[in-house]
Amino acid sequence: MAFDGDGTLWSGDVGEDFFYGMIEGGDIRVDAMEALRREARQAELYDGGTGPEIARRIYDAYLAHKFDEERVCEIMTWISAGWTEPELTAFCDEVLMRRELHGRLHEEVQAVLAFAKAQDIEVYLVSASPSGIVEAAARIAGLPHENIVAARSAFHEGKMTATVVRPIPYGPGKVTGLRERIGARPLYAAFGDNAFDVPMLKEATVGVAVRPKARLRDKASDVPGLVEILAPPVR
């Protein structure tokens, strides 16, 4: 089984949690600053100011539909360029503790994960969010570290670089990344909440919508046999 993360396994977006944590913390280092300035110029945005200011400007452009969504996911992945892996791990754990991810896990999907574990069905987490924050989220959700497919940057001499390994697991990239891990083995079920999960949902024997966004409902006919798992009633 394969699961999207943000909006599927938990409410909210851990990539955004991480991104805002970086902006609020202000520790955007030289390599990331230079890359942010390049991205801003290419999008015809003002490239002056601090790293957090440029990052906010880019994200505001994305919210206004003036900056590509997949590109924003890539920026989130390398915005911590210059950080070491231990620094990044500690920061991601702290961010998700502060954002209380443990209380945002979707109860109905946790039940599916419990079923998969009882039946010895292998489970993969496939997310376009940065690998560091996805790995931290997986620890909270009880998912195996070795079965994570997420957006990744390269490290050089122990520090993250302002690059991204393409394709990231977004849209068709979700299937590419997952197939690199599972090969030609059949995918029993895939779970997602948004339009960019459609390629992965179509890849599975059973595509499952979890608290689907309007964009996924609009594309429901693209996924033959799509079913929806019902959220528990509000207590």
N, C-alpha and C positions, 0 to 999 in steps of 0.2 A: 504494500500500500504506500501511496505517496501523499503527503500533506503539504499544502501551502502553509505558511506561518501566520503572517499578519492578517487579521480578520477571519482566519480559519481556525487555527489552534487557540488563538487568543484575540481579545478585542484590542483595537488600536494597532499601531505600527511601530515595531521595535527599531526599525531603521530611522524613523522620525525621532523616536526617543533618544537614540544615539546622536543624531544630527543636532538636535536642539541642545543636548548635553554638551556637545562640542562647542556650539555657539555660546551657550551660557558660561561655560568654563573659560572660554577665550584662548585656550592653548592650541591655536592653529599655527603650525610651525612653517619655516621658510619654504620648504618644497611644496606644501599644500597651498600656501599663499600665492606662489608663482603660478601654480596650476589654476587656482580660482580666478586669478586676474586674466589668464588666457581664456578661460571659459566665458567670463563676463564679456570680454572684447569680442569673441566670436559671436556672442548672442546680441551684440550691440547694446550692452549694458555698461554703465559707468563702472570702471574697474578700480576706483580709488577707495581709500578708507582702510579699516582694519579687516583682518580675515573674517571675523564674525559678521561685519557689516556687508562684505561682498557676498558671503554665503547666504545671508538673509535676502539680499537683493535677488540673487539667483532663484531662491526658493519662492519668493513672492512672484517672480516672473512665471515660474512653473504653475503656481496656483491661479495665475491669470491666463493660463493656457498659452504662454509665450515662450516656454522652455520645455524641451522634450522630457517626458517622464522617465524613460529608460536612462537618459543622460543624467538626470538627477540622482537616480539610483547608483550610477557609477561614481558621481561626486561624493555621495554619502560613504561609498566604500573607501575612497582614498583621502578623505578629509583629515584623517589622523596620520597622514604621511609624516615621517620623522619619529614616530613613536615606536618603542620596542614592544614586542609581544607581551611581556609581563605587564607593562604599563597599560596596554590596551585591555588585557584580560581583567585587571583590577578595576579599571574605569567602567567597563561594560557591566560587571557584576554590581557595581555601586549604582549605576544608572537604573538598572532594572529593579534593584531593591527600592530605590527612591520612587520609581514609577509604579511600584507594587504589581509587578507582572503576575505574581502568584495568585492574586485575586482577580485577574483578567482572563484566566484560562477558561475555555468554553466547556461547560459541563458535559454537553452531549458528545463532543469529540473525545473528551477524556474517557467516556464509556466505550467508544470505538477502539481507542488505543488499548484499553484493558482487555477487550475482546481479542484484538490482534495478538497481544502478548500471551493470552491463554491458549490461543490456537497456534502459537509459534509462527505467526505471519511476520515477515520482515517489514519494517516500517522505515520510510525515508522522509526527511524534512527538506523541502525544496523551496528556497526563498531568494528573492532578489535583494533582500536586505544584506548589510555587510556581515561577513562571516563571523567576526568577533562577537557582535551583539546577538547573532543567531545562535552561536554556540552557547553563549550565556543563557539565552532563553531556553535552549534545549535542556540545559542542566536543570532548570526550574520545572520544565514540563516532563522531565524523566525520559527524554529521548536519547538514543545512543549517539555519542559524539562522532563515531565513524560513519554514520549514515546521514550526514548533513551535506546538502548541496546548496551553497550560498555564494554571493558575490565576493570575490577575493582580489586582493592586491598582492603584488610580489613584494618580497622582503629582500633587502640587500645589506649585507654586513650587519644583520640583526635589527634593521630598521625598515619600517614600511615605506614603500615608494609611492609616488603620486601616479600610479598606473592601475589598470584593472585588467584582469584576465577575461577576455571575451570569447564567446558570448556570455554575459551574465545570465543567471537563471530568471529571465523575464520573457514572457510570451513563449515563442518557440525555443528560446534558450533554456527554459525549464526542462523540456523534453531532451534536449541535447545533453545537458548536465546530468540528468537522471540516467539516461541510457549509457553514458560513460561509466556509470557506477554499476548498473544492473545488467548491462549487455542486452541480449535478445530475450531475456526471461519475461514472461507475461506479467503485466501490471494488473493486479486484481481490481483495485479501486484507487481513484484519485479524488482528493477533496480540495475545493477552492471556493473563493468568495467573490472573485472579480473577473473582469473580461480577460485580463492577461493570464489567467489560469486556464483558459479554454483549450490551448494546445495540449496541456497535460491532462485535462479532463477527457479529451477526445482519445488520448493514448490508452486509456484504461478500459477494461471490460465494463466497469461501472463508474460513471462520473457522478460525483456527489457535490451539490451546492450546499455550502454552510453559511447561514445568515447572509444570503447573496445580496450584493450591491445591485443597484439598478443597471449598471453596465453589464453585469453577468446575465441578469434577467433578459436584457435586450438581445443577448446572443445565445439564449438557451436553445434555440432551434439548431444551432451549430454543433451541439453535443447530443447525438442520438441517445435516447434513453436516460437523459439527465434526471436525477432524482434529487430531492431536497431533504436533508436531515432536519428535523424540527428542533428548535431550541426549547429548553424547559420553560414552563410558564413562570412569569415573574412572581416571586413570592412576596 
